[in-house]
Amino acid sequence: MHVSVDKDLCIGAGQCVVTAPDVFDQDDDGIVELLTDHPAETDHDAVREAEHVCPARVIAVEG
């Protein structure tokens, strides 16, 4: 799995951090920070859920 985010479109809702805290964080302005672009297999379901719940649709998952 490969994960990418579009920080320019992030609205800072934070749903990704709540859903997959080992993969996503937020900077001081609330904008998404990707902790790893190749998450552990144990995080795959959470990452897919984060992609689904992101209101700005800034998370892209491949694989």
Long-range contacts (C-beta under 8 A, 24 or more apart in sequence): 1-38, 1-39, 1-41, 1-44, 1-47, 1-61, 1-62, 1-63, 2-37, 2-38, 2-61, 2-62, 2-63, 3-34, 3-36, 3-37, 3-38, 3-39, 3-47, 3-59, 3-60, 3-61, 3-62, 4-34, 4-37, 4-59, 4-60, 4-62, 5-32, 5-34, 5-58, 5-59, 5-60, 6-58, 6-60, 7-31, 7-32, 7-58, 9-56, 9-57, 9-58, 10-56, 10-58, 11-55, 11-56, 13-54, 13-55, 13-56, 15-50, 15-53, 15-54, 15-55, 16-50, 16-53, 16-54, 16-59, 19-46, 19-49, 19-50, 19-53, 20-46, 20-47, 20-49, 20-50, 22-46, 23-47, 23-50, 24-50, 32-58, 32-59
